[in-house]
Amino acid sequence: MDESMAAKLLDDLRHGKIVELFVRKEDFLVFRSVLVKRDDFKYFRGIAQHGGHVLYHYLKEPRS
């Protein structure tokens, strides 16, 4: 995964084109570097999965 693909996937998740986003352990660092730069960063919730993978959802209200 590259930065442009991560940004597109985050936009798709935000706009409801996808309901959840599974990020593999190998792609996490690139993905997270794009995620933390976004203005809507706090609307994304990542849930750790077995093996170091993360499942992301977009929230209606920002997490605290």
C-alpha positions as CSV (number, residue, x, y, z in Angstrom):
1,M,0.0,0.0,0.0
2,D,1.3,3.5,-0.8
3,E,0.2,6.8,0.5
4,S,-2.2,7.7,-2.3
5,M,-4.0,4.3,-1.9
6,A,-4.3,4.8,1.8
7,A,-5.8,8.3,1.3
8,K,-8.3,6.9,-1.2
9,L,-9.3,4.1,1.2
10,L,-9.8,6.5,4.0
11,D,-12.0,8.8,1.8
12,D,-14.0,5.7,0.8
13,L,-14.5,4.8,4.4
14,R,-15.5,8.4,5.4
15,H,-18.0,8.7,2.6
16,G,-19.6,5.3,3.3
17,K,-18.5,3.6,0.1
18,I,-17.0,0.9,2.4
19,V,-18.2,0.1,5.9
20,E,-14.9,-1.1,7.4
21,L,-11.3,-1.2,6.3
22,F,-8.9,-4.0,7.1
23,V,-5.3,-2.9,7.2
24,R,-2.6,-5.6,7.2
25,K,0.3,-5.5,9.6
26,E,2.7,-4.9,6.7
27,D,0.8,-1.8,5.5
28,F,0.1,-0.3,8.9
29,L,3.0,2.2,9.1
30,V,2.3,3.7,5.7
31,F,-1.4,3.8,6.4
32,R,-1.1,5.4,9.9
33,S,1.3,8.1,8.5
34,V,-1.5,9.2,6.2
35,L,-4.3,8.8,8.8
36,V,-2.7,11.0,11.5
37,K,-2.3,13.9,9.1
38,R,-6.0,14.1,8.4
39,D,-8.3,16.8,9.9
40,D,-10.9,14.1,10.7
41,F,-8.4,11.7,12.4
42,K,-10.5,11.4,15.5
43,Y,-13.5,10.0,13.6
44,F,-11.6,6.9,12.7
45,R,-11.5,4.0,15.2
46,G,-9.0,1.2,14.8
47,I,-9.6,-2.1,16.4
48,A,-6.6,-4.4,16.8
49,Q,-6.9,-7.8,15.4
50,H,-5.0,-11.0,15.9
51,G,-1.6,-11.0,14.2
52,G,-1.0,-7.2,14.3
53,H,-3.7,-6.3,11.8
54,V,-6.2,-3.4,12.4
55,L,-9.9,-3.0,11.4
56,Y,-11.0,0.6,11.0
57,H,-14.5,2.1,11.1
58,Y,-15.6,5.7,10.6
59,L,-17.6,7.2,13.5
60,K,-20.4,9.7,13.4
61,E,-18.9,11.6,16.4
62,P,-15.2,12.0,17.1
63,R,-13.6,9.9,19.8
64,S,-12.3,11.7,22.8
